[in-house]
Amino acid sequence: MKINIKRISKSNIESLDFDNIPFGKAFSDHMFVADYKDGEWQNFEIMPYSRMSMSPATMVFHYGQAIFEGMKASIDAEGNPLMFRVDEHAERINISAIRMGMPAFPKDVFKEAIRSLLCLDKDWIPKNEGSALYLRPFMIATDEYIGVKPSETYKLIIFTCPVGPYYTEPVKLITAEKYIRASKGGVGFAKAAGNYAGTLQPMKEAKAKGYDQIMWMSEDFKYIQECGTMNLFFIINGKVITPSTKDGTILKGITRDSFIQILKNKGYEVEERLLSIDEVVEASKNGTLEDVFGAGTAAVVAPVSEIRYKDLDIIIPPTDTRSISIMLKKELNGIRNGSIKDPFGWIEMIDKQEVASLEA
Ligand code: COI
């Protein structure tokens, strides 16, 4: 496999204020592009980050064959780029692809593309606490055709952006009562663009009522699913509980899985199971609801301050009392930036020699 590299003539990095990085609005110098045609992935290329031109008939605009990943890279104290759980992201994009009738992308090229991007754009990896380089691989259907069928051509693109925290304040959730995000047999587990599109109008309505996110529920509105931007964890009477992903309605979050592994490694029990809103209401009433937080690549740990359910405000205890989620955030950020030893084999380091072989 050969990735052809066209370097940017002048870096755009001076435009970035590393002490004030907005989430998802600043983009690094290079991007990776690959084409699927004639039944195989080809034309592997890294080029300057740039706009793309497409025909109005391009299928992704009409039937939504579009999937993506979100992953993070950091830099250690010696200046080596670190990739976090890149194998799992490479696997998950293919799980999403298959569900959406799209072709799997070769894992070795995916990893190689990311390694090369990190070498070329190493200086874009933020060093500040809580910041990282966010990588956004995505795949879209590119046939110019408006009949409904799976496209025969696709593009996979990976671009990167330095980011600070996704949420800067604890989030207020409102429980879904009218809309659902996903049901059994659907595409809830896939990182499909349409999963996000369907939540935008309900989100507008939630925002108008003063809430940041919707807590999505099962079709009967009894069981908690996720938040759309993150999975959810609850701590009730010392027990860590997170909704099970078994029925395929919830994204199998890689941060979610990382927290489960960190917790189990430290001797905590984690219950992955059906969790009803009634159980959360009951725990709040009897004083055993200790913590609620979101977990996601972008969000890392997002403390939840309150949950609206019907006419009830469930108030979660103050964030400084939440020792478990404070620990999880510290551990995960530490493993990611190399300041805490990684006992799980999640980190892949890119050494100086490899960086030097590609640096602009
Ligand atoms: C992520 O956490 O990577 C996501 O894809 C969520 C998105 C809202 C930024």
Boltz pocket constraint, residues with backbone or C-beta under 6 A from the ligand:
constraints:
  - pocket:
      binder: B
      contacts: [[A, 69], [A, 70], [A, 71], [A, 228], [A, 229], [A, 230], [A, 296], [A, 297], [A, 298], [A, 299]]
      max_distance: 6.0
